[in-house]
Amino acid sequence: DFIETPEGLLFAVLSGIAEAGRIPAYLRYQRTPKGLQKVATADARELLATQEDRFYFDSDSRAIRLQGIAFKDIFR
């Protein structure tokens, strides 16, 4: 399953169980005028680094920092 943000970022859902008000998910695609573009892991980190507090959270259950989408940022 995928979650999309209003900006057209598509995240692959890691777990349907929310943590800290977010769904754990990793950025995989970005909408562009030409359609969906796959985002490499290194590129995803770079793209999200400018908004780290929005797209990352500290997972208590996994004891690591994960990408995740807050419910308010889910477009579809």
PDB file of N, CA, C and O in Angstrom:
ATOM      1  N   ASP A   1       0.839  -1.185   0.000  1.00  0.00           N
ATOM      2  CA  ASP A   1       0.000   0.000   0.000  1.00  0.00           C
ATOM      3  C   ASP A   1       0.881   1.245   0.000  1.00  0.00           C
ATOM      4  O   ASP A   1       2.018   1.228   0.473  1.00  0.00           O
ATOM      5  N   PHE A   2       0.326   2.318  -0.541  1.00  0.00           N
ATOM      6  CA  PHE A   2       1.038   3.588  -0.612  1.00  0.00           C
ATOM      7  C   PHE A   2       0.197   4.698  -0.009  1.00  0.00           C
ATOM      8  O   PHE A   2      -1.033   4.658  -0.038  1.00  0.00           O
ATOM      9  N   ILE A   3       0.883   5.685   0.535  1.00  0.00           N
ATOM     10  CA  ILE A   3       0.269   6.913   1.032  1.00  0.00           C
ATOM     11  C   ILE A   3       0.850   8.046   0.199  1.00  0.00           C
ATOM     12  O   ILE A   3       2.049   8.076  -0.080  1.00  0.00           O
ATOM     13  N   GLU A   4      -0.017   8.979  -0.197  1.00  0.00           N
ATOM     14  CA  GLU A   4       0.449  10.127  -0.976  1.00  0.00           C
ATOM     15  C   GLU A   4       0.235  11.413  -0.190  1.00  0.00           C
ATOM     16  O   GLU A   4      -0.792  11.591   0.465  1.00  0.00           O
ATOM     17  N   THR A   5       1.220  12.308  -0.264  1.00  0.00           N
ATOM     18  CA  THR A   5       1.107  13.621   0.365  1.00  0.00           C
ATOM     19  C   THR A   5       0.539  14.609  -0.654  1.00  0.00           C
ATOM     20  O   THR A   5       0.513  14.307  -1.848  1.00  0.00           O
ATOM     21  N   PRO A   6       0.084  15.782  -0.210  1.00  0.00           N
ATOM     22  CA  PRO A   6      -0.431  16.784  -1.154  1.00  0.00           C
ATOM     23  C   PRO A   6       0.592  17.211  -2.208  1.00  0.00           C
ATOM     24  O   PRO A   6       0.209  17.645  -3.294  1.00  0.00           O
ATOM     25  N   GLU A   7       1.893  17.093  -1.902  1.00  0.00           N
ATOM     26  CA  GLU A   7       2.948  17.469  -2.858  1.00  0.00           C
ATOM     27  C   GLU A   7       3.225  16.402  -3.897  1.00  0.00           C
ATOM     28  O   GLU A   7       4.041  16.612  -4.794  1.00  0.00           O
ATOM     29  N   GLY A   8       2.559  15.255  -3.792  1.00  0.00           N
ATOM     30  CA  GLY A   8       2.781  14.189  -4.755  1.00  0.00           C
ATOM     31  C   GLY A   8       3.906  13.244  -4.394  1.00  0.00           C
ATOM     32  O   GLY A   8       4.467  12.588  -5.272  1.00  0.00           O
ATOM     33  N   LEU A   9       4.246  13.163  -3.119  1.00  0.00           N
ATOM     34  CA  LEU A   9       5.237  12.192  -2.662  1.00  0.00           C
ATOM     35  C   LEU A   9       4.494  10.925  -2.267  1.00  0.00           C
ATOM     36  O   LEU A   9       3.547  10.983  -1.482  1.00  0.00           O
ATOM     37  N   LEU A  10       4.913   9.778  -2.802  1.00  0.00           N
ATOM     38  CA  LEU A  10       4.262   8.504  -2.496  1.00  0.00           C
ATOM     39  C   LEU A  10       5.183   7.657  -1.630  1.00  0.00           C
ATOM     40  O   LEU A  10       6.326   7.378  -1.993  1.00  0.00           O
ATOM     41  N   PHE A  11       4.663   7.261  -0.490  1.00  0.00           N
ATOM     42  CA  PHE A  11       5.404   6.488   0.496  1.00  0.00           C
ATOM     43  C   PHE A  11       4.850   5.076   0.556  1.00  0.00           C
ATOM     44  O   PHE A  11       3.634   4.887   0.599  1.00  0.00           O
ATOM     45  N   ALA A  12       5.729   4.085   0.557  1.00  0.00           N
ATOM     46  CA  ALA A  12       5.343   2.684   0.742  1.00  0.00           C
ATOM     47  C   ALA A  12       5.144   2.457   2.238  1.00  0.00           C
ATOM     48  O   ALA A  12       6.028   2.749   3.045  1.00  0.00           O
ATOM     49  N   VAL A  13       3.978   1.935   2.595  1.00  0.00           N
ATOM     50  CA  VAL A  13       3.641   1.730   4.003  1.00  0.00           C
ATOM     51  C   VAL A  13       4.462   0.577   4.575  1.00  0.00           C
ATOM     52  O   VAL A  13       4.465  -0.529   4.034  1.00  0.00           O
ATOM     53  N   LEU A  14       5.152   0.852   5.665  1.00  0.00           N
ATOM     54  CA  LEU A  14       5.945  -0.159   6.358  1.00  0.00           C
ATOM     55  C   LEU A  14       5.064  -0.946   7.327  1.00  0.00           C
ATOM     56  O   LEU A  14       5.188  -2.164   7.454  1.00  0.00           O
ATOM     57  N   SER A  15       4.177  -0.227   8.001  1.00  0.00           N
ATOM     58  CA  SER A  15       3.284  -0.843   8.976  1.00  0.00           C
ATOM     59  C   SER A  15       2.007  -0.022   9.048  1.00  0.00           C
ATOM     60  O   SER A  15       2.052   1.208   9.022  1.00  0.00           O
ATOM     61  N   GLY A  16       0.879  -0.695   9.138  1.00  0.00           N
ATOM     62  CA  GLY A  16      -0.395  -0.002   9.276  1.00  0.00           C
ATOM     63  C   GLY A  16      -0.673   0.432  10.700  1.00  0.00           C
ATOM     64  O   GLY A  16      -1.713   1.027  10.981  1.00  0.00           O
ATOM     65  N   ILE A  17       0.250   0.139  11.597  1.00  0.00           N
ATOM     66  CA  ILE A  17       0.088   0.513  13.000  1.00  0.00           C
ATOM     67  C   ILE A  17       0.785   1.850  13.224  1.00  0.00           C
ATOM     68  O   ILE A  17       2.000   1.965  13.062  1.00  0.00           O
ATOM     69  N   ALA A  18       0.007   2.847  13.595  1.00  0.00           N
ATOM     70  CA  ALA A  18       0.549   4.189  13.793  1.00  0.00           C
ATOM     71  C   ALA A  18       1.424   4.259  15.038  1.00  0.00           C
ATOM     72  O   ALA A  18       1.177   3.589  16.041  1.00  0.00           O
ATOM     73  N   GLU A  19       2.446   5.086  14.939  1.00  0.00           N
ATOM     74  CA  GLU A  19       3.325   5.386  16.072  1.00  0.00           C
ATOM     75  C   GLU A  19       3.508   6.892  16.116  1.00  0.00           C
ATOM     76  O   GLU A  19       3.782   7.516  15.091  1.00  0.00           O
ATOM     77  N   ALA A  20       3.361   7.472  17.281  1.00  0.00           N
ATOM     78  CA  ALA A  20       3.567   8.918  17.453  1.00  0.00           C
ATOM     79  C   ALA A  20       2.731   9.720  16.456  1.00  0.00           C
ATOM     80  O   ALA A  20       3.171  10.758  15.963  1.00  0.00           O
ATOM     81  N   GLY A  21       1.521   9.233  16.161  1.00  0.00           N
ATOM     82  CA  GLY A  21       0.632   9.942  15.243  1.00  0.00           C
ATOM     83  C   GLY A  21       1.030   9.854  13.787  1.00  0.00           C
ATOM     84  O   GLY A  21       0.591  10.668  12.976  1.00  0.00           O
ATOM     85  N   ARG A  22       1.849   8.888  13.444  1.00  0.00           N
ATOM     86  CA  ARG A  22       2.332   8.734  12.065  1.00  0.00           C
ATOM     87  C   ARG A  22       2.220   7.286  11.615  1.00  0.00           C
ATOM     88  O   ARG A  22       2.219   6.357  12.422  1.00  0.00           O
ATOM     89  N   ILE A  23       2.128   7.127  10.308  1.00  0.00           N
ATOM     90  CA  ILE A  23       2.183   5.803   9.697  1.00  0.00           C
ATOM     91  C   ILE A  23       3.616   5.597   9.210  1.00  0.00           C
ATOM     92  O   ILE A  23       4.084   6.360   8.365  1.00  0.00           O
ATOM     93  N   PRO A  24       4.323   4.592   9.716  1.00  0.00           N
ATOM     94  CA  PRO A  24       5.681   4.330   9.231  1.00  0.00           C
ATOM     95  C   PRO A  24       5.650   3.970   7.739  1.00  0.00           C
ATOM     96  O   PRO A  24       4.939   3.053   7.328  1.00  0.00           O
ATOM     97  N   ALA A  25       6.418   4.694   6.948  1.00  0.00           N
ATOM     98  CA  ALA A  25       6.430   4.487   5.500  1.00  0.00           C
ATOM     99  C   ALA A  25       7.701   5.102   4.924  1.00  0.00           C
ATOM    100  O   ALA A  25       8.282   6.017   5.508  1.00  0.00           O
ATOM    101  N   TYR A  26       8.126   4.586   3.769  1.00  0.00           N
ATOM    102  CA  TYR A  26       9.336   5.078   3.112  1.00  0.00           C
ATOM    103  C   TYR A  26       9.002   5.687   1.758  1.00  0.00           C
ATOM    104  O   TYR A  26       8.196   5.146   1.001  1.00  0.00           O
ATOM    105  N   LEU A  27       9.636   6.827   1.462  1.00  0.00           N
ATOM    106  CA  LEU A  27       9.425   7.495   0.183  1.00  0.00           C
ATOM    107  C   LEU A  27       9.936   6.613  -0.950  1.00  0.00           C
ATOM    108  O   LEU A  27      11.084   6.170  -0.927  1.00  0.00           O
ATOM    109  N   ARG A  28       9.086   6.360  -1.939  1.00  0.00           N
ATOM    110  CA  ARG A  28       9.469   5.523  -3.081  1.00  0.00           C
ATOM    111  C   ARG A  28       9.243   6.205  -4.427  1.00  0.00           C
ATOM    112  O   ARG A  28       9.995   5.955  -5.369  1.00  0.00           O
ATOM    113  N   TYR A  29       8.217   7.068  -4.541  1.00  0.00           N
ATOM    114  CA  TYR A  29       7.900   7.712  -5.821  1.00  0.00           C
ATOM    115  C   TYR A  29       7.559   9.177  -5.605  1.00  0.00           C
ATOM    116  O   TYR A  29       7.164   9.594  -4.516  1.00  0.00           O
ATOM    117  N   GLN A  30       7.725   9.951  -6.681  1.00  0.00           N
ATOM    118  CA  GLN A  30       7.343  11.353  -6.679  1.00  0.00           C
ATOM    119  C   GLN A  30       6.580  11.629  -7.968  1.00  0.00           C
ATOM    120  O   GLN A  30       7.011  11.237  -9.052  1.00  0.00           O
ATOM    121  N   ARG A  31       5.441  12.308  -7.842  1.00  0.00           N
ATOM    122  CA  ARG A  31       4.687  12.696  -9.044  1.00  0.00           C
ATOM    123  C   ARG A  31       5.417  13.839  -9.739  1.00  0.00           C
ATOM    124  O   ARG A  31       5.841  14.802  -9.101  1.00  0.00           O
ATOM    125  N   THR A  32       5.554  13.718 -11.037  1.00  0.00           N
ATOM    126  CA  THR A  32       6.162  14.765 -11.858  1.00  0.00           C
ATOM    127  C   THR A  32       5.214  15.018 -13.031  1.00  0.00           C
ATOM    128  O   THR A  32       4.270  14.253 -13.228  1.00  0.00           O
ATOM    129  N   PRO A  33       5.445  16.066 -13.805  1.00  0.00           N
ATOM    130  CA  PRO A  33       4.601  16.293 -14.982  1.00  0.00           C
ATOM    131  C   PRO A  33       4.603  15.110 -15.957  1.00  0.00           C
ATOM    132  O   PRO A  33       3.658  14.944 -16.728  1.00  0.00           O
ATOM    133  N   LYS A  34       5.661  14.287 -15.926  1.00  0.00           N
ATOM    134  CA  LYS A  34       5.749  13.129 -16.821  1.00  0.00           C
ATOM    135  C   LYS A  34       5.183  11.859 -16.200  1.00  0.00           C
ATOM    136  O   LYS A  34       5.193  10.808 -16.840  1.00  0.00           O
ATOM    137  N   GLY A  35       4.689  11.934 -14.961  1.00  0.00           N
ATOM    138  CA  GLY A  35       4.150  10.757 -14.280  1.00  0.00           C
ATOM    139  C   GLY A  35       4.931  10.449 -13.018  1.00  0.00           C
ATOM    140  O   GLY A  35       5.633  11.306 -12.481  1.00  0.00           O
ATOM    141  N   LEU A  36       4.802   9.218 -12.550  1.00  0.00           N
ATOM    142  CA  LEU A  36       5.506   8.818 -11.335  1.00  0.00           C
ATOM    143  C   LEU A  36       6.976   8.553 -11.625  1.00  0.00           C
ATOM    144  O   LEU A  36       7.325   7.909 -12.615  1.00  0.00           O
ATOM    145  N   GLN A  37       7.831   9.061 -10.742  1.00  0.00           N
ATOM    146  CA  GLN A  37       9.269   8.842 -10.868  1.00  0.00           C
ATOM    147  C   GLN A  37       9.744   8.118  -9.613  1.00  0.00           C
ATOM    148  O   GLN A  37       9.463   8.557  -8.498  1.00  0.00           O
ATOM    149  N   LYS A  38      10.464   7.008  -9.790  1.00  0.00           N
ATOM    150  CA  LYS A  38      11.017   6.269  -8.649  1.00  0.00           C
ATOM    151  C   LYS A  38      12.086   7.123  -7.988  1.00  0.00           C
ATOM    152  O   LYS A  38      12.894   7.760  -8.664  1.00  0.00           O
ATOM    153  N   VAL A  39      12.083   7.130  -6.662  1.00  0.00           N
ATOM    154  CA  VAL A  39      13.064   7.897  -5.898  1.00  0.00           C
ATOM    155  C   VAL A  39      14.015   6.912  -5.217  1.00  0.00           C
ATOM    156  O   VAL A  39      13.584   6.092  -4.406  1.00  0.00           O
ATOM    157  N   ALA A  40      15.290   6.991  -5.540  1.00  0.00           N
ATOM    158  CA  ALA A  40      16.295   6.129  -4.908  1.00  0.00           C
ATOM    159  C   ALA A  40      16.405   6.480  -3.425  1.00  0.00           C
ATOM    160  O   ALA A  40      16.099   7.604  -3.026  1.00  0.00           O
ATOM    161  N   THR A  41      16.835   5.531  -2.620  1.00  0.00           N
ATOM    162  CA  THR A  41      16.911   5.730  -1.174  1.00  0.00           C
ATOM    163  C   THR A  41      17.757   6.943  -0.806  1.00  0.00           C
ATOM    164  O   THR A  41      17.341   7.752   0.023  1.00  0.00           O
ATOM    165  N   ALA A  42      18.922   7.082  -1.401  1.00  0.00           N
ATOM    166  CA  ALA A  42      19.794   8.223  -1.096  1.00  0.00           C
ATOM    167  C   ALA A  42      19.133   9.535  -1.499  1.00  0.00           C
ATOM    168  O   ALA A  42      19.238  10.531  -0.783  1.00  0.00           O
ATOM    169  N   ASP A  43      18.453   9.541  -2.644  1.00  0.00           N
ATOM    170  CA  ASP A  43      17.753  10.740  -3.099  1.00  0.00           C
ATOM    171  C   ASP A  43      16.586  11.074  -2.174  1.00  0.00           C
ATOM    172  O   ASP A  43      16.301  12.245  -1.925  1.00  0.00           O
ATOM    173  N   ALA A  44      15.916  10.046  -1.667  1.00  0.00           N
ATOM    174  CA  ALA A  44      14.798  10.261  -0.740  1.00  0.00           C
ATOM    175  C   ALA A  44      15.294  10.936   0.530  1.00  0.00           C
ATOM    176  O   ALA A  44      14.677  11.882   1.020  1.00  0.00           O
ATOM    177  N   ARG A  45      16.402  10.452   1.058  1.00  0.00           N
ATOM    178  CA  ARG A  45      16.962  11.065   2.272  1.00  0.00           C
ATOM    179  C   ARG A  45      17.295  12.531   2.036  1.00  0.00           C
ATOM    180  O   ARG A  45      17.017  13.383   2.879  1.00  0.00           O
ATOM    181  N   GLU A  46      17.890  12.817   0.889  1.00  0.00           N
ATOM    182  CA  GLU A  46      18.262  14.194   0.560  1.00  0.00           C
ATOM    183  C   GLU A  46      17.019  15.069   0.389  1.00  0.00           C
ATOM    184  O   GLU A  46      16.975  16.195   0.884  1.00  0.00           O
ATOM    185  N   LEU A  47      16.022  14.553  -0.305  1.00  0.00           N
ATOM    186  CA  LEU A  47      14.789  15.298  -0.545  1.00  0.00           C
ATOM    187  C   LEU A  47      14.060  15.608   0.760  1.00  0.00           C
ATOM    188  O   LEU A  47      13.550  16.713   0.943  1.00  0.00           O
ATOM    189  N   LEU A  48      14.012  14.638   1.659  1.00  0.00           N
ATOM    190  CA  LEU A  48      13.274  14.806   2.909  1.00  0.00           C
ATOM    191  C   LEU A  48      14.071  15.533   3.988  1.00  0.00           C
ATOM    192  O   LEU A  48      13.495  15.988   4.976  1.00  0.00           O
ATOM    193  N   ALA A  49      15.371  15.648   3.816  1.00  0.00           N
ATOM    194  CA  ALA A  49      16.214  16.280   4.837  1.00  0.00           C
ATOM    195  C   ALA A  49      15.808  17.722   5.109  1.00  0.00           C
ATOM    196  O   ALA A  49      15.959  18.207   6.231  1.00  0.00           O
ATOM    197  N   THR A  50      15.300  18.405   4.103  1.00  0.00           N
ATOM    198  CA  THR A  50      14.899  19.800   4.289  1.00  0.00           C
ATOM    199  C   THR A  50      13.647  19.925   5.157  1.00  0.00           C
ATOM    200  O   THR A  50      13.362  21.001   5.683  1.00  0.00           O
ATOM    201  N   GLN A  51      12.902  18.832   5.307  1.00  0.00           N
ATOM    202  CA  GLN A  51      11.685  18.827   6.115  1.00  0.00           C
ATOM    203  C   GLN A  51      11.719  17.657   7.098  1.00  0.00           C
ATOM    204  O   GLN A  51      10.719  16.966   7.296  1.00  0.00           O
ATOM    205  N   GLU A  52      12.876  17.449   7.705  1.00  0.00           N
ATOM    206  CA  GLU A  52      13.098  16.254   8.517  1.00  0.00           C
ATOM    207  C   GLU A  52      12.055  16.070   9.616  1.00  0.00           C
ATOM    208  O   GLU A  52      11.587  14.953   9.834  1.00  0.00           O
ATOM    209  N   ASP A  53      11.684  17.136  10.305  1.00  0.00           N
ATOM    210  CA  ASP A  53      10.705  17.001  11.389  1.00  0.00           C
ATOM    211  C   ASP A  53       9.336  16.578  10.877  1.00  0.00           C
ATOM    212  O   ASP A  53       8.549  15.984  11.613  1.00  0.00           O
ATOM    213  N   ARG A  54       9.057  16.879   9.635  1.00  0.00           N
ATOM    214  CA  ARG A  54       7.757  16.513   9.057  1.00  0.00           C
ATOM    215  C   ARG A  54       7.708  15.050   8.633  1.00  0.00           C
ATOM    216  O   ARG A  54       6.664  14.411   8.763  1.00  0.00           O
ATOM    217  N   PHE A  55       8.800  14.513   8.136  1.00  0.00           N
ATOM    218  CA  PHE A  55       8.790  13.175   7.549  1.00  0.00           C
ATOM    219  C   PHE A  55       9.582  12.119   8.319  1.00  0.00           C
ATOM    220  O   PHE A  55       9.661  10.974   7.874  1.00  0.00           O
ATOM    221  N   TYR A  56      10.160  12.472   9.443  1.00  0.00           N
ATOM    222  CA  TYR A  56      10.897  11.503  10.263  1.00  0.00           C
ATOM    223  C   TYR A  56      10.374  11.536  11.688  1.00  0.00           C
ATOM    224  O   TYR A  56       9.894  12.566  12.162  1.00  0.00           O
ATOM    225  N   PHE A  57      10.469  10.407  12.365  1.00  0.00           N
ATOM    226  CA  PHE A  57      10.107  10.343  13.778  1.00  0.00           C
ATOM    227  C   PHE A  57      10.930   9.256  14.448  1.00  0.00           C
ATOM    228  O   PHE A  57      11.466   8.368  13.785  1.00  0.00           O
ATOM    229  N   ASP A  58      11.023   9.335  15.758  1.00  0.00           N
ATOM    230  CA  ASP A  58      11.738   8.325  16.539  1.00  0.00           C
ATOM    231  C   ASP A  58      10.758   7.233  16.926  1.00  0.00           C
ATOM    232  O   ASP A  58       9.799   7.475  17.659  1.00  0.00           O
ATOM    233  N   SER A  59      11.004   6.038  16.433  1.00  0.00           N
ATOM    234  CA  SER A  59      10.140   4.894  16.711  1.00  0.00           C
ATOM    235  C   SER A  59      10.540   4.259  18.036  1.00  0.00           C
ATOM    236  O   SER A  59      11.653   3.755  18.181  1.00  0.00           O
ATOM    237  N   ASP A  60       9.631   4.287  18.995  1.00  0.00           N
ATOM    238  CA  ASP A  60       9.897   3.647  20.283  1.00  0.00           C
ATOM    239  C   ASP A  60       9.920   2.130  20.145  1.00  0.00           C
ATOM    240  O   ASP A  60      10.723   1.461  20.796  1.00  0.00           O
ATOM    241  N   SER A  61       9.045   1.580  19.304  1.00  0.00           N
ATOM    242  CA  SER A  61       8.962   0.121  19.181  1.00  0.00           C
ATOM    243  C   SER A  61      10.176  -0.476  18.469  1.00  0.00           C
ATOM    244  O   SER A  61      10.547  -1.623  18.722  1.00  0.00           O
ATOM    245  N   ARG A  62      10.794   0.304  17.576  1.00  0.00           N
ATOM    246  CA  ARG A  62      11.956  -0.194  16.831  1.00  0.00           C
ATOM    247  C   ARG A  62      13.271   0.418  17.304  1.00  0.00           C
ATOM    248  O   ARG A  62      14.349  -0.020  16.901  1.00  0.00           O
ATOM    249  N   ALA A  63      13.174   1.427  18.157  1.00  0.00           N
ATOM    250  CA  ALA A  63      14.344   2.123  18.711  1.00  0.00           C
ATOM    251  C   ALA A  63      15.252   2.694  17.620  1.00  0.00           C
ATOM    252  O   ALA A  63      16.476   2.660  17.742  1.00  0.00           O
ATOM    253  N   ILE A  64      14.639   3.222  16.547  1.00  0.00           N
ATOM    254  CA  ILE A  64      15.382   3.880  15.467  1.00  0.00           C
ATOM    255  C   ILE A  64      14.560   5.054  14.947  1.00  0.00           C
ATOM    256  O   ILE A  64      13.382   5.198  15.275  1.00  0.00           O
ATOM    257  N   ARG A  65      15.195   5.886  14.136  1.00  0.00           N
ATOM    258  CA  ARG A  65      14.510   7.003  13.478  1.00  0.00           C
ATOM    259  C   ARG A  65      13.991   6.494  12.139  1.00  0.00           C
ATOM    260  O   ARG A  65      14.742   5.922  11.349  1.00  0.00           O
ATOM    261  N   LEU A  66      12.697   6.707  11.890  1.00  0.00           N
ATOM    262  CA  LEU A  66      12.051   6.216  10.669  1.00  0.00           C
ATOM    263  C   LEU A  66      11.394   7.345   9.896  1.00  0.00           C
ATOM    264  O   LEU A  66      11.084   8.403  10.444  1.00  0.00           O
ATOM    265  N   GLN A  67      11.188   7.096   8.606  1.00  0.00           N
ATOM    266  CA  GLN A  67      10.320   7.970   7.834  1.00  0.00           C
ATOM    267  C   GLN A  67       8.884   7.606   8.193  1.00  0.00           C
ATOM    268  O   GLN A  67       8.570   6.440   8.432  1.00  0.00           O
ATOM    269  N   GLY A  68       8.028   8.603   8.227  1.00  0.00           N
ATOM    270  CA  GLY A  68       6.625   8.350   8.514  1.00  0.00           C
ATOM    271  C   GLY A  68       5.781   9.557   8.158  1.00  0.00           C
ATOM    272  O   GLY A  68       6.267  10.687   8.119  1.00  0.00           O
ATOM    273  N   ILE A  69       4.510   9.299   7.898  1.00  0.00           N
ATOM    274  CA  ILE A  69       3.594  10.347   7.476  1.00  0.00           C
ATOM    275  C   ILE A  69       2.577  10.601   8.574  1.00  0.00           C
ATOM    276  O   ILE A  69       1.912   9.678   9.044  1.00  0.00           O
ATOM    277  N   ALA A  70       2.461  11.868   8.982  1.00  0.00           N
ATOM    278  CA  ALA A  70       1.438  12.259   9.948  1.00  0.00           C
ATOM    279  C   ALA A  70       0.074  12.185   9.259  1.00  0.00           C
ATOM    280  O   ALA A  70      -0.034  12.410   8.053  1.00  0.00           O
ATOM    281  N   PHE A  71      -0.945  11.872  10.020  1.00  0.00           N
ATOM    282  CA  PHE A  71      -2.288  11.748   9.454  1.00  0.00           C
ATOM    283  C   PHE A  71      -2.701  13.013   8.708  1.00  0.00           C
ATOM    284  O   PHE A  71      -3.364  12.928   7.675  1.00  0.00           O
ATOM    285  N   LYS A  72      -2.317  14.181   9.217  1.00  0.00           N
ATOM    286  CA  LYS A  72      -2.702  15.450   8.573  1.00  0.00           C
ATOM    287  C   LYS A  72      -2.050  15.629   7.205  1.00  0.00           C
ATOM    288  O   LYS A  72      -2.521  16.434   6.402  1.00  0.00           O
ATOM    289  N   ASP A  73      -0.979  14.894   6.927  1.00  0.00           N
ATOM    290  CA  ASP A  73      -0.262  15.013   5.652  1.00  0.00           C
ATOM    291  C   ASP A  73      -0.681  13.972   4.619  1.00  0.00           C
ATOM    292  O   ASP A  73      -0.107  13.913   3.532  1.00  0.00           O
ATOM    293  N   ILE A  74      -1.671  13.154   4.948  1.00  0.00           N
ATOM    294  CA  ILE A  74      -2.128  12.129   4.004  1.00  0.00           C
ATOM    295  C   ILE A  74      -3.149  12.740   3.052  1.00  0.00           C
ATOM    296  O   ILE A  74      -4.207  13.213   3.467  1.00  0.00           O
ATOM    297  N   PHE A  75      -2.809  12.719   1.775  1.00  0.00           N
ATOM    298  CA  PHE A  75      -3.712  13.212   0.730  1.00  0.00           C
ATOM    299  C   PHE A  75      -4.604  12.078   0.247  1.00  0.00           C
ATOM    300  O   PHE A  75      -5.815  12.246   0.102  1.00  0.00           O
ATOM    301  N   ARG A  76      -3.997  10.923  -0.001  1.00  0.00           N
ATOM    302  CA  ARG A  76      -4.750   9.713  -0.362  1.00  0.00           C
ATOM    303  C   ARG A  76      -3.902   8.486  -0.165  1.00  0.00           C
ATOM    304  O   ARG A  76      -4.362   7.371  -0.416  1.00  0.00           O
TER     305      ARG A  76
END
